[in-house]
Amino acid sequence: MEIVLKNTKSEYLEIFSLLDLDNIYETFKRFSSIKEPLEAKIFTVSESISSHQLAKLKTQLIKINVCSLRIYSNNRNTVLSGKSLKIDSVFIKEQEIKKKLLSLNSKKKDDILHKGTVRSGERISSNGNLCIIGDVNPGAIVSAKKNIYVWGKLLGIAFAGKSGNKNASIGSLYLNPLQLRIADVIAIGPKEKPKNYYPEIAVIDKQTIIIKPHLIENKN
């Protein structure tokens, strides 16, 4: 099952696979701080999904403020399950599903440069590196498959190395996040505010996230 989440206030698209319908709470926890309305599209190929499973999924989507939901499937049972829950459900052929997913994936950008403050409830994601010129406020979530650079204060949640890249890093001029995550390693932000204003970088060292000064080499 592929789920596409779209932020209705931007061109941002999040596409991810949901493999375990019986344990979906953890999957959606990372979207829980988003306050803006979202649109969700569910694509399933040859999967028979019961109305009970879809009801659980629908409940979690509503909790993260999904206001529009549609299912595309080539399985009639899944389509009927969706309709029984008053979900807009469409029966289409397997090739059409794959074509739609390919089209959506082609719209996703790689490296992203964002200028301006990322406010509470907002979310920005990149399929490459993410560079933000501005602050990331508490309640905001920024994520990237590669590295994250914040030319400002990082006070929200940052997730680098989404594809499992443990060599990814998170850098900021003022690093005081609620939470950091690199690949599968998670760290809670410090309780005390940083005493100094200088660039710092978070990296994985021996399966732990450490923060150190971000030194720029002088090649002269």
C-alpha positions, -999 to 999 in steps of 0.1 A, spaced: 0 0 0 13 34 -10 0 65 7 4 100 -7 0 130 16 -3 164 1 -2 197 20 -30 217 5 -11 250 11 20 240 -9 32 217 -37 48 193 -12 41 156 -16 50 129 9 49 93 -5 55 64 17 47 26 20 25 13 47 33 -24 53 17 -31 87 -20 -21 89 -23 -36 124 3 -12 139 -3 21 122 -1 44 152 37 46 151 37 52 113 16 84 117 31 96 150 56 117 130 28 136 113 9 144 145 21 180 149 8 191 115 -21 215 119 -27 223 83 -53 204 63 -39 175 43 -51 154 14 -44 117 13 -45 92 -16 -42 55 -10 -29 32 -38 -32 -6 -35 -23 -33 -60 -40 -67 -56 -45 -61 -18 -77 -72 -2 -82 -47 27 -111 -52 51 -134 -24 62 -121 -30 98 -85 -23 86 -96 7 66 -116 21 95 -84 20 117 -64 37 89 -91 64 84 -91 71 121 -54 77 121 -56 99 90 -83 121 106 -61 125 136 -34 141 115 -59 164 99 -66 147 66 -97 163 52 -98 146 18 -93 109 13 -94 87 -19 -86 51 -26 -73 37 -59 -73 -1 -61 -76 -30 -85 -92 -52 -58 -129 -51 -57 -131 -61 -21 -109 -31 -11 -130 -7 -31 -162 -21 -15 -147 -18 19 -138 18 12 -173 26 -1 -189 11 30 -170 36 51 -180 65 28 -144 68 15 -142 79 -22 -130 46 -37 -121 40 -73 -115 7 -91 -87 10 -117 -63 -14 -134 -29 -22 -120 -11 -4 -148 -31 27 -142 -22 27 -105 15 23 -113 12 51 -139 -3 75 -113 24 67 -87 51 72 -113 36 106 -122 34 116 -85 70 105 -78 82 125 -108 69 157 -92 89 152 -60 120 175 -59 155 164 -48 175 192 -30 153 219 -16 161 255 -6 135 270 17 137 307 25 118 319 56 106 307 90 91 272 92 63 277 117 46 254 142 25 228 123 44 232 91 64 204 75 90 204 48 106 173 33 133 167 7 143 137 -14 179 151 -13 194 178 9 173 204 27 186 239 33 166 263 53 174 300 55 154 310 85 143 294 118 125 261 124 100 268 152 89 243 179 61 222 164 76 223 129 90 191 113 118 192 87 131 160 70 154 149 42 168 117 27 203 133 29 215 163 50 197 192 67 212 226 71 194 254 90 208 289 86 190 300 117 176 285 149 165 248 148 139 245 176 116 219 161 120 183 149 146 173 123 149 139 106 179 134 83 188 102 64 152 92 59 163 65 35 185 49 62 217 69 54 236 69 87 262 93 72 236 121 70 240 151 93 219 180 107 236 214 110 224 247 124 236 281 135 217 275 168 209 239 176 182 235 203 157 210 188 128 191 203 140 160 187 167 149 162 167 117 141 193 104 117 183 72 99 170 50 128 188 68 156 167 92 177 178 118 203 157 142 224 169 178 224 187 192 255 167 208 283 192 237 286 195 262 259 229 265 241 251 291 258 270 300 227 258 311 192 280 291 168 273 265 141 269 230 154 263 197 136 246 165 147 260 132 134 259 95 143 289 82 163 288 46 176 250 43 171 244 75 191 237 111 179 263 135 191 265 173 186 298 190 179 310 224 167 307 227 129 341 239 119 348 253 85 383 245 73 405 274 62 423 262 31 445 293 28 
